[in-house]
């Protein structure tokens, strides 16, 4: 049963850095997100189609938006118009994006060429990295690590309703005495890919469907994982290298009724938090106005944004009355930028009085 968080916001206790002191949400206004007192939202672009990621141009600081089914990246200009940067198509939607050393990379999911990561050149040209990722489940989201590697989530084949089989990240024994051979790249995982040569390594595995990746200030990788609604709430993980997180035999630490593995790689660790809705993108806070460096914001594609303490795991509702938020990121201006796939809007959320 999913946890329901009311619109009366809590002060999250136990944080190394004190977060915003949330008060009761004011009454919503037409076509505006409902926010805590002291925060405001402004639409910066309209007409987006299936937005999947938002990040920022290193030169101008302006937002770049990735549209999934259109397989397109656009630069949002100051008047709200969209300037095309790169265009793909024919091999599945673009499902994530990250910037490494000033170079833009996008994740492409599951078409006839399999999952791929594409480098976007300055002229909009596209070049696929040598890493060929599984095509049975969704490939993406994407995040950039401080180590210069790209981190990519790969869903299990089960999550994508695919007829292909899952690929474990190491050999496992399955119920009935059989053995399933592991390989890299693998499904139900977070992989890291070196941009220079496409080398692929496993960061962590045992996820069902990673929907968001973000690095906290201390370098910890945060992963949101979408699970079947009948079994448990969606989960927020702190993904430790080399650890198996339980899928397909566990949803969090909840053992499922029909286990598939005869032995498990390790006892699954507890999730950082159970999330109240359908988890999508993640943004790690960097500004005291949004809770400092020990907080994270998670888009709930059922209509809100949730605020989680990375110290205690306590979660509260930060924003409501969005339609279908899918991606969010903190910009160089300190604001929280949010894409809403329900009405095709890019929102800029900031403390009132900020420039």
N, C-alpha and C positions, 0 to 999 in steps of 0.2 A: 504494500500500500504506500503510495507516495506521500511524503511529508508535505503538509500544507502550511505555508507561512503566511500569516495575515498581513494586511497592509499597514498595521501599526508597527513601526520599525523599532528594533532593539538596539541598545548600546552593547556592542559585542565585548564581552569581558575577556580577561586573560591575554590581552594583546601586548606584545613587547612595545609597540607603538600604538598610542590611543587612536582609534578611528574617529570618523565624524560622529558627533552626537546627534543621532537621528531623532526626529520628532514625528508626530503623527502626520501622515501624508495629507496635503491639502486636497480639496475637491478638484477633480480633473477639469481641464478646459478643453474645448473642442480641438481635436487633431493634435494634441500635445501630449507627450509623456507625462505621467504623474511622478513627481520627484519630491524628495525631502525638502523642507524649508531651507532656503539658502542656495538652492541649485536651480539653474535654468537650462532650457533646451532650445536650440535654434536649428531649423532645417538648413543644411548647406547644399544639398542637391536633391533633385526629384527625378523620377522616371527610371530608376535603376531596375534592372531585370535580374532576378535570382542572384543578389549579391552574396558572395561567399567569404570575402576577406577584405580588410582595410589595413593599409600600411602607408608609409609616408615617403615622399620623394626626398632624398638626402640633400638636394640642392635648394629646392624651393620651400620644403617643409609642408607642401600641400599634400592632401590625401590622395592615394591611389586606391581604386576600388576594383576588385576582381569580380566579374559576373560569370556565374557557373555555366549554365547551358549555352550562353552566347560565347563562352571561351574568349573573354575579352578583358583587358586591363585598360582603365581610363584614368586620366588625371583630372581631379575636380578643381576647376578654376575658381577664382574669387567670386565670379558672378553666378556660380552654380552650374555652369555648363560643363560638359564632359568632353575632354580632349582624348581621342583614342591613342593609346601607347602601343598596344600589341593585340593581335587577333589570331586565334587558333581555330580549331574546329575539326570534326571528323574522327576524333579519338576520345570521346567522352567529355564531360564537363571539367572546367578548371575548379579545383576544390580547395585551394590554399595558395598562399604566397608568402615569401620571406625575402629579406634583403641581406646579402653577405658582401661586405667590402664594397658597398655601393652598387652591386649588381643584383638585379631582380630575378627571382626564380619563382616559377609557378608549378603546382602539382596538377597533373592531368589524370583523370580516373577512368580506368577500366574499359577502354574501347578495344578495337581489333588489334592495336599495337601493345596492349597491356598498359599497366600503370606506368607513368613516366614523370620525371621532373625536367622541366624545360628552362633553359637560361634565356632571358630576354635581353637582347643586345640593345645598344643605345639607339639604333635605327629601327627598333621594333622587330628585328629578325629573331627567330626562335631556333634554339639548338638543344636537342635532347641529350641529357647526361647519359653516360654509358650504363648507369644503373637501370636495369629493367625490373620493375616492381610487379607484384602479383596483380592480376586483373580480375580475380574473382570477387573481391569486395572493394569498397570505396578506398581510394588512395588519397590521402589528405585528411586533416590539415597539415600545414607546414610551419616550422619555426626555425629561427636561426640561433645557434648556440654561440657562446663566447669563444668556443674552441675552433670556430670557423667551419663547422660542419652544419649541414641541414638536417633537421629532425622531421620525420614524416610519420603520420599515423596511417596504419593499414588495417582496415576492418576485417573481421572474420568473414568467411564466405557465408556463414549462417546469417549474419546481419544484413548482407546484401541480397538475400534470397537467391543466391547463386547455386547452380547445380554443380559447380566445381567443389573439390574437397579443400578443406583447410590444410595449410602447411605449417606444422609446428616449427618452432625455432630450434628444437633439438629433438633427438629420437625419444619417443615416448611409448610406453606399453599401454595398449587399449584394452578395455573390458572384453573378456573372452579369450585372452591369451595372445592376441595379435600384436604387431608392432607397427608403429607409424614412423616412417623415416623423416627426420627433420632436415631443414634446408634453410639457407639464407639467400634471398629475402624470404620472409615468412609472413603469414597472415595473423590478425589479432595482435598486432605488435606496434611498437614505436621503434622505427629504424633510424639510424643516422647515416647520412650519405655525404661523402667528401666531394665538394663541387669540382675539384680539379680533375679527378680521374674516375669519379662515379663509384668508388669503393663503398660497399654497404656493410654495416655492422648492426647488431642488435643492441638497442639500448635497454628495452624491457618488453615483456610480452604477457599474454594472458588477459588481454582486453577483448571486449566484444566489438565495439565500434567507437574508436576515438573520434570525438567531434571538435575538440579544441586542444591546442598546445600553447603553452606560454612558459617562459622562464621567470622565476621569482628573482628578487634582488640577490639572493645568496647562491644563485645558479641552479637551484632545484627545478626540475622540469615538472610542470603541472599538466595533468591530462584529465579532460572530462570524457566520460565513457557512457554511452547510451545503452541501456539495458532494456529487456522486455518489460513493459509496464506491469504485467501481471506478477512479475517475480520480485522486483525491488525498485527503489528509486534510482535515477541516474546518479553516478558517483564522480567525485573529484579525488584524484590520486596525486600523491607526490611520488613520481616514478623514479625509483632507485635503479641504477644500472645493474643489469643481470637478473633482476627479480621477475618471477612469474606471478601475475596478479589474479589468477584463479579461473578465468574462462577457458573451457566450457563447463567445468565441474562446479564452480562457485560463482555467485554473483555478489561481489564483495567477499565477506566471510560467510555468506549464507550458502550452505551446501545445497545443490540442486538435486531434485528427486531421481534423476536418471544420469548418474556420473558416467563419463566416457573413458576416463583414464584409470588404468589399474594401479598406477602409482602416480604421485604428483611431484613436480620438480621441487617445490617448497611449500610450506603452509602459507596461504595467501595473507599478506599483511592487511590491517584495517584500512579502509579508505579515509582520506582526510575529512570528507564530508559527504553526506547524502544531500542531493540537490532536489528542490521542490518541484521541478518541471522537467522539460525536455532540454537537456544541456546542449549548448552550441559553443560559440567561441569563448575564449578566456582572455582577460587582460590583467596583468599583474600591476598593482598600483605602484606609483613612483612618487606621488606628491602628497604631502600631509593633508591637503584639502580633500583627498580621496582615501585617507586612512593610512598613508605612509607606505613603507615597503613590505609590510607583513600582511597585506590584504590582497585579495583577488576578486575580480568581478567576472561573473559568468552570465552569458546571454541565455535566457530561457525562451526557446522558440515558441512557447505557448503564450508569450506576451509580456515578459518582464526582464529585469536584470537583477541578479542576486549578488550580495556582498558577503564574502567568506573570510573569516580570520584564519590565516595560515598557522597561527599558534594553537588555537583551540578547536578549529573546525566549525565553530558556530556560524550559522548562515542566516541572513535577514534579507528581506526584499528592499532593494534600493530604488528601482524604477518600475512603474506599472503602466498599463494602458498603451503599450506598444502593440503592434499587430503580430509580427513574427521576427524578432531580432535574431540575427544570424552571426554577426561578427562584431567585434569591438576592439579598440586599441587606444592607448594613450598617445596623444600626439606630442610633438616638440613644444606646443603651446601649453601643455599641461592639461588640456581638456580630454574628455572621454568621447571618442567618436564611435558611433553605433550605426550599423546598417540594419534597416528594417525591410525584409523581403516582402512583408505583407502589403506595404504601400509604396515600396520602391524609394524610400527616403534615407538619406544620410543625415544623422543628427549629430550635433556638437553639444555635449553636456558639460557645463562648467559652473563653478561657484559664481553666484551673482556678483557683479561688480568687476569680474575679471575681464581683461581686454578681449 
